[in-house]
Each structure stands twice: as C-alpha cells, then as structure tokens.
C-alpha cells in the first residue's frame, strides 16, 4: 500500500479516500460543494490578513494555540533525529524515522487540544473530526516513501485546518491567527524538514514555478502587503528589503528563503516567474493573480488533485469512472499482476515525473 492507503484508513473503514481518478472527476470536483468550501476557506483566511504584518496584534484561542504547540513538538523531534551522513542528491532516509515518530504520536497530539467537550453544537462528531485531522496531518508533511514534498501536501494541511473550522472549533476572530500562527508555524517546520532531510520537490515546475515546495505563503503573503506605502511588488529585487522585512511578510520571507537556498545564479535564472510578477504595480493585483493561479495550477491540475484525500468533512462523490493503475504508480494499491499504465489524456501523473534533487543537496553534496 502507499502512504495514503496506510495512514488514511482505520481498521474497519476508510477515513480519507482519493476520489479523483480522471479528468471527468476533476471537472466534477471543480463544480462541487467540496471545491467551494475548500477555496472559500482559503479566501476567508486571505481576507483576514490583508494589510497586516506577521508582527501585528491579533487574537488567538485555545485551538490556534493547540495547533502551535503540536507543531512545536513535531519540530522538536528533528533535532533528535539527525540526517544520516551518507552522500546523496536525493532525500535523506532519516525523514522516514521522523515520519514514523509522527505516525505513532499524531493522534495524541491532535487529542491534546481537540477535546470532546468542544463538540456540543458541532455538525460533526468528535471521533470523525479527530480521525480526519490525524489522517490529513499524516499527509501534509511529505511522502514517506518518496521523501518528497509539494503544494499538494500543503493543501492537506489546509484541509486539516478546514476540519477544525467546519467543526465549529475555529471562529471568525481566529482567522488571522490560523494564518499567522498556525500556518506560519507549519511553514517554518516544513522549511526545517526540507533543509534537514533534503526533501525532493514533488512534481516541481522547476524555474517556471513560484517555488519548489510552497504556494500559499505567496498568496496570503501578497494579501499582507496590499496597501503598503513603501514595499511594492518590485521591492523583491532589493536584497536589503527582502532581508529586513522577510520576518514580517510571508511573500518577502519566501523570496529570502529562495535566495538563500538557490545560491547558483540570479533570479532571472532560477525564479523568472517571480521576477516577472514583480513588474505588477499593485499588491492587490498580485493577490488576485495568485488566487487565479492557485485555482488553475493546483485545484485544476490532475497530477496534484489525483492524490487529494476526501472524507466526511470535505466530502466529494464523483460519477464513477474506472481508472487503470500500473506497477510503478504511487497513487495505486499495487496488484500482483500489473495492468497497462494509463493516464488521463494529456496529463502526466506524479508517479511518472522523474525525481528532482533537493535544492539543499545540490550545492553541498560533496560537503555532507
């Protein structure tokens, strides 16, 4: 079984399942309640951070603080599970040990702040919410087998946040904290995991993408800068501005991180799309463009959404379309007798994307 098969199920019934197996399913999803709910949640959070820096004052709650504490504990394990010293251009297998630690601890971590007494007026049961949050958590930190990570995994973290929101545990006054405390803590953890274990980009667009790993820090980060009097989209070309304000605005923090990781060449060479976006005059236009790009490049892309997991909270039932899996397909339960490996017309699932070395490994392979 794949990671998703192993960790998205309990002993009796599936907790989360893949539902998108064809372009027809993908089209059905884009016209579904699940799509509107998921995107609507992202846009609510987007509105909540417009014009605000990470250092602004905003309310928090036991739920947002609980998310933070959970992520802090997960980050703490990294120091105790150092990368193996062997040289490789690809992911470090100590990530598997870190992931197994998460698998053994995650239910307790979620239950430490998601309490039964919070569900008196919830639309969903305590058991369902905990199980689905646990399953999404196990699928938002990267793939244990491939030792890779990408924006599809990031989307599963948003799905976990959505579970808490849909259950009524997150109120409107918590939205800013969900981005600035919860998501930002997750982002910092993922950067630490990428640096420590050399996680490979999952289905990277290479130089023609925003970033090898993340998307939402750019979307919500652009919202933060709307109306800023001094920092303009073109300001990303100034190293001083990026370094000075990267800890206040996620967009600039992303640029700073990219510049520190991709030391070979200039932005013209390794990040031409970001440089092109810097020509836009206003941040609200950048933010609008990011929303359109997220819908087109993630929510409408079969190679990403074929791996997305649905449950009772984010529920989606497409019309049935048979899908033929193949021997090396990492999104299928393996058959002992593999059948012909067919993809949706014009699409190339991530199981057939060649492995891309981690940017962390490339400049320092000889040093580690």
C-alpha positions, 0 to 999 in steps of 0.5 A: 500500500502507499502512504495514503492507503496506510495512514488514511484508513482505520481498521474497519473503514476508510477515513480519507479516500482519493476520489479523483481518478480522471479528468471527468472527476476533476471537472466534477470536483471543480463544480462541487460543494467540496471545491467551494468550501475548500477555496472559500476557506482559503479566501476567508483566511486571505481576507483576514490578513490583508494589510497586516504584518506577521508582527501585528496584534491579533487574537488567538484561542485555545485551538490556534494555540493547540495547533502551535504547540503540536507543531512545536513538538513535531519540530522538536523531534528533528533535532533528535533525529539527525540526517544520516551522513551518507552522500546523496542528491536525493532525500535523506532516509532519516525523514522516514524515522521522523515520519514514523515518530509522527505516525505513532504520536499524531493522534495524541497530539491532535487529542491534546487540544481537540477535546470532546467537550468542544463538540456540543453544537458541532455538525460533526462528531468528535471521533470523525473530526479527530480521525480526519485531522490525524489522517490529513496531518499524516499527509501534509508533511511529505511522502514517506516513501518518496521523501518528497514534498509539494503544494499538494501536501500543503493543501492537506494541511489546509484541509486539516485546518478546514476540519477544525473550522467546519467543526465549529472549533475555529471562529471568525476572530481566529482567522488571522491567527490560523494564518499567522500562527498556525500556518506560519508555524507549519511553514517554518517546520516544513522549511526545517524538514526540507533543509534537514532531510533534503526533501525532493520537490514533488512534481516541481515546475522547476524555474517556471514555478513560484517555488519548489515546495510552497504556494500559499505563503505567496498568496496570503503573503501578497494579501499582507502587503496590499496597501503598503506605502513603501514595499511594492511588488518590485521591492523583491529585487532589493536584497536589503528589503527582502532581508529586513522585512522577510520576518514580517511578510510571508511573500518577502520571507519566501523570496529570502528563503529562495535566495538563500537556498538557490545560491547558483545564479540570479533570479532571472535564472532560477525564479523568472516567474517571480521576477516577472510578477514583480513588474505588477504595480499593485499588491492587490493585483498580485493577490488576485493573480495568485488566487487565479493561479492557485485555482488553475495550477493546483485545484485544476491540475490532475497530477496534484488533485489525483492524490487529494484525500476526501472524507466526511468533512470535505466530502466529494462523490464523483460519477464513477469512472474506472481508472487503470493503475500500473506497477510503478504508480504511487497513487495505486494499491499495487496488484500482483499482476500489473495492468497497462499504465494509463493516464488521463489524456494529456496529463502526466501523473506524479508517479511518472515525473522523474525525481528532482534533487533537493535544492539543499543537496545540490550545492553541498553534496560533496560537503555532507 
